[in-house]
Amino acid sequence: MIKKIFLILFPLFAVFSLTGCNSTGRVHDKNYLRALSVRSEGGESTVTFSFFSNDVMTVKGESIDDIQEKAELACGREIFMGYTQLVVLDGCECSKLLELLLNDKKVSPDCIIAYSNTGSLLDRCSAETLYSSVKTAVKHGKSPECDIVTVLSGLCSNRKRAEIAEISVNGFSGTHSISA
Amino acid sequence: MNRITKNQFASLLLITDTFVLFCFKGSISLVTVLGFLTGTAVQFLFSVPAVLMYRNGGTIEGTGKGVKGIYLVYLVLWGGMLFSMLWRTAEVIYIPYESSKGFGGRLMTAVLIALVCLYASSTGIKAISRSAVIASAMGAVCIGVVAVSAVTGYNLGNILTARTDDSFFTELSRGFVLSGGLGSFIVLLGFTKGSPLKNTVFYFVLKLLVTAVVTLATVTVTGGIMSITDFPVVTSAQLSQPFPVQRIDSLFLIIFAVFAVFSITVQSFSGAYLLKEIFPSFRKYRSTAILVSMMSVAFLFFYTEPYSIVYTFAVVAILLLVPVFVLLKRRFADD
């Protein structure tokens, strides 16, 4: 009898205590990142965050983790990178950064990697427009496939190089080769 | 004794095999795939003495306390290994709950899984085996989605270009370590209806198929980034997208947790059964004792090399040597 009661009560207890929405996981407690641009100069990185809420923020620091922490303190919310659509690179150590973004920050495997040498592009252009521009270029065969998995595959291959789209304030402007 | 069907038998064992593949740490290449598949074929040959052990109504009850003791110790050690694999892999599984990370979070995950295993063990072999068929069907859907995503969305050329530093024989050995669930194969074979040989063939054919699909899909998805991937099967599930904006993380998360529960439950149930056979007076809290032992033993495996040759010998011993010993003992007893 005791065993039967245990067999019924245990799953009921587990259902009520372990499932459902938790107060630490509310949607409005997070800032959802749409695009990210990373520029490195002399050991310091400048990162511009563009969020789905259309907020844009630029932070300087020594590492991505350090920069993310500063950005979270500034905006008062945790930054969620799981939906990131676009990463714009400029003179940074590509392999390590992309590896960190894929393995630790869990960006989407569809996330596009592009190159720009026009400063903090995300301050001047909408992330949505830049993303659409690269997607269209890939669709028309003007740009190679440059999702994060394809780019990392190229950087991890014997060639240690990958072709990515180059973007400017006018959108897609050509292709660019990056090396590991 | 409750008897289970051939499908239930295969489901219980394949869930453990698949869970261990999910937890695989290291690189996978075509050599790995061939090593694992050859290993499965060799294991089938090695299982012949176990099949003969159960021929003509032979049971594990008649093997003697020493043999049952060996299997009991092995099951506890393998259960501990499963806990340590769960611990290691939980680090990279994407659980969208803040408290799941760190030592405390992973300990909580392990303890909750142990509690569910305790619950499942107390329901008996019939309930576990029936639900295992449903769980394995869910797992098959998940693996199918990953395989289809791999074929449609990734470069099949990765199968040929992915490289590992290990030789074919190292991979063959690792394939044996990943087949640690064969201890419960020996115990459960005695619970299964029908011909032991047919049941064994059925299980090993499905194991060959599952291993081939999981490893080939993994190489296809993560082949290009294998050098920066610690847990390739988990990563391939995380990167698989059946549709452009849809990932299967959440399905994989559920399957991973369910398979963890079933894998450990199968070991604890088999262990509890052998404990009852060895110590008939030990009536209560057998499953609890086995699970606590497994969790204690798990600490031994946390920081050791998971694919040591010692474990390969352990698998060969329980699959081949112990049944051969039992058969020889019976033969001399008959003479």
Boltz contact constraints between the chains, C-beta under 6 A:
constraints:
  - contact:
      token1: [A, 10]
      token2: [B, 119]
      max_distance: 6.0
  - contact:
      token1: [A, 24]
      token2: [B, 98]
      max_distance: 6.0
  - contact:
      token1: [A, 99]
      token2: [B, 228]
      max_distance: 6.0
  - contact:
      token1: [A, 106]
      token2: [B, 94]
      max_distance: 6.0
  - contact:
      token1: [A, 109]
      token2: [B, 239]
      max_distance: 6.0
  - contact:
      token1: [A, 152]
      token2: [B, 225]
      max_distance: 6.0
  - contact:
      token1: [A, 153]
      token2: [B, 224]
      max_distance: 6.0
  - contact:
      token1: [A, 153]
      token2: [B, 225]
      max_distance: 6.0
  - contact:
      token1: [A, 156]
      token2: [B, 225]
      max_distance: 6.0
  - contact:
      token1: [A, 156]
      token2: [B, 227]
      max_distance: 6.0
